[in-house]
């Protein structure tokens, strides 16, 4: 860890693994398997070099190295989950990866590209082929996130909370922004994994 007055270094990660997965008939989405591993395992592999790795959501089994926290109140949405995760990011961390737990297209290479693009900005986000910012696939300055989050973040939309920060947009590679929200998404992800195998 850095001494007082030293520049911040290092990468932490906050993985948002809550939510009710209503469009997936209430399945525990982070624990759904695609390609022989859970979605959460896949996302954690993308941030294997981060320290700490904070997972916001109900604790699930053995994930070595993961630090589990819950937002207050539970079910308060992504801004509340982000706030809970930030409370566990120690001083001296320069960058924090913020990722959803259902991203099937994210990888270590994604994280490296986002970090390289960050520069002096507050954040770097993937943008999909339609130019939409992917608010849960990014690298951020922890201080900027803390300053932007409202005192009561429950129910707040990330786009509204973080939209005023200086953000670098990083075009996503093919399939990189894929996530699993519906049974069709899950089927597509599983078929894509079989095709690659």
C-alpha positions in Angstrom: 0.0 0.0 0.0 1.1 3.6 -0.6 2.5 5.9 2.0 0.7 9.2 2.6 1.6 11.6 -0.1 2.6 9.0 -2.6 0.7 8.7 -5.9 -2.0 6.1 -6.0 -1.2 2.9 -7.9 -2.7 -0.5 -8.5 -6.1 -1.9 -9.6 -9.1 -3.0 -7.5 -12.2 -4.6 -8.9 -15.9 -4.3 -8.0 -18.1 -7.0 -9.4 -21.8 -6.4 -9.2 -23.5 -9.8 -8.5 -26.9 -8.9 -7.1 -30.2 -8.5 -8.8 -33.3 -10.7 -9.0 -32.7 -11.9 -12.6 -36.5 -11.7 -13.2 -36.1 -12.2 -17.0 -34.2 -15.4 -16.3 -37.1 -16.8 -14.2 -35.2 -15.9 -11.0 -32.2 -18.1 -11.7 -29.1 -17.1 -9.7 -27.5 -15.5 -12.8 -23.9 -15.2 -11.6 -23.9 -19.0 -10.9 -25.3 -20.0 -14.3 -22.7 -22.1 -16.3 -21.5 -21.2 -19.7 -18.6 -23.1 -21.3 -18.0 -25.2 -18.1 -17.7 -22.3 -15.6 -20.1 -19.9 -14.0 -20.6 -16.4 -15.3 -19.1 -15.1 -12.0 -16.0 -17.3 -12.5 -15.6 -15.9 -16.0 -15.7 -12.3 -14.8 -13.4 -12.9 -11.9 -10.9 -14.4 -14.3 -10.9 -11.1 -16.2 -9.8 -9.2 -13.0 -7.5 -11.9 -11.7 -4.7 -9.3 -11.3 -6.8 -6.9 -9.3 -6.4 -6.6 -5.5 -8.8 -6.5 -3.8 -11.6 -8.1 -5.8 -14.9 -7.1 -4.2 -18.1 -9.0 -5.1 -21.3 -7.2 -4.2 -24.1 -9.6 -3.7 -25.1 -12.7 -1.6 -22.1 -14.8 -0.9 -21.9 -17.9 -3.1 -19.6 -20.8 -2.4 -15.8 -20.8 -2.7 -14.2 -18.0 -4.8 -10.7 -17.7 -3.5 -9.6 -14.1 -3.1 -13.0 -12.6 -3.4 -14.2 -10.2 -0.7 -18.0 -10.3 -0.3 -20.2 -7.3 0.6 -23.9 -6.4 0.4 -25.4 -3.1 -0.6 -27.7 -1.4 2.0 -30.5 -1.9 1.5 -30.2 -5.2 -0.4 -31.7 -4.8 -3.9 -30.9 -1.1 -4.0 -29.6 -1.3 -7.5 -26.2 -0.9 -9.2 -25.4 2.6 -7.7 -26.0 1.3 -4.2 -23.9 -1.8 -5.0 -21.1 0.3 -6.4 -21.2 2.5 -3.2 -21.0 -0.6 -1.0 -18.1 -1.9 -3.0 -16.2 1.4 -2.9 -16.3 1.3 0.9 -13.9 -1.7 0.7 -11.5 -0.2 -1.8 -8.4 0.8 0.3 -6.5 4.1 0.0 -3.7 4.0 -2.5 -5.7 2.4 -5.3 -5.5 4.3 -8.6 -8.1 2.5 -10.6 -11.1 0.3 -10.0 -12.7 -2.1 -12.6 -16.5 -2.0 -12.3 -18.0 -5.1 -14.0 -21.4 -6.8 -14.0 -21.3 -10.5 -13.0 -23.1 -11.7 -16.2 -20.6 -10.5 -18.8 -19.7 -13.4 -21.1 -17.6 -11.4 -23.5 -15.2 -9.6 -21.0 -11.7 -10.8 -20.6 -8.3 -9.7 -19.2 -7.6 -8.1 -22.6 -10.8 -6.0 -22.1 -9.5 -4.8 -18.8 -6.0 -4.0 -20.2 -7.5 -2.0 -23.1 -9.7 0.0 -20.7 -6.8 0.8 -18.4 -4.6 1.9 -21.3 -7.4 4.2 -22.5 -8.1 5.8 -19.1 -5.3 8.4 -19.2 -6.2 11.4 -17.1 -10.0 10.9 -17.4 -12.3 9.8 -14.6 -13.4 6.7 -16.4 -13.1 4.5 -19.5 -16.1 2.6 -20.7 -16.8 0.1 -23.4 -19.3 1.3 -26.0 -21.2 -1.3 -28.1 -21.7 -1.3 -31.9 -24.6 1.1 -31.5 -22.5 3.6 -29.5 -24.2 2.9 -26.2 -22.0 3.2 -23.1 -21.7 0.0 -21.1 -21.9 1.4 -17.5 -20.9 -1.9 -16.0 -17.9 -2.6 -18.1 -15.4 0.1 -17.2 -12.3 1.3 -15.3 -12.7 4.3 -13.0 -10.8 6.6 -10.7 -12.1 5.7 -7.2 -12.1 9.3 -6.0 -14.2 10.4 -9.0 -16.7 7.6 -8.3 -16.9 8.6 -4.6 -17.5 12.2 -5.5 -20.2 11.4 -8.0 -22.3 9.0 -5.9 -25.1 10.6 -4.0 -25.3 10.2 -0.2 -28.4 7.9 -0.7 -27.6 5.9 -3.8 -30.3 3.3 -3.6 -32.5 3.4 -6.7 -30.3 5.9 -8.5 -29.4 5.2 -12.2 -25.7 4.8 -12.9 -26.1 6.7 -16.2 -27.4 9.8 -14.3 -24.9 9.4 -11.4 -21.8 9.0 -13.5 -22.7 10.7 -16.7 -21.2 14.0 -15.7 -17.7 12.6 -15.2 -15.0 12.8 -17.9 -15.2 9.4 -19.7 -13.2 7.9 -22.5 -15.3 5.7 -24.8 -13.6 2.5 -25.9 -15.2 0.7 -28.9 -16.0 -2.9 -28.0 -14.6 -5.8 -30.0 -17.1 -8.2 -31.4 -19.1 -9.9 -28.7 -17.2 -8.1 -25.9 -20.3 -6.4 -24.4 -22.4 -9.6 -24.5 -24.2 -10.3 -21.2 -27.0 -12.7 -20.0 -30.3 -11.1 -19.2 -32.8 -13.5 -20.9 -33.1 -17.2 -21.8 -32.3 -16.2 -25.4 -29.0 -14.5 -24.2 -28.1 -17.6 -22.3 -28.8 -19.9 -25.2 -26.7 -17.7 -27.5 -23.8 -17.6 -25.1 -23.8 -21.4 -24.7 -24.0 -21.9 -28.5 -21.2 -19.5 -29.0 -19.0 -21.3 -26.5 -19.7 -24.6 -28.1 -18.8 -23.2 -31.5 -15.5 -21.9 -30.1 -14.6 -25.3 -28.5 
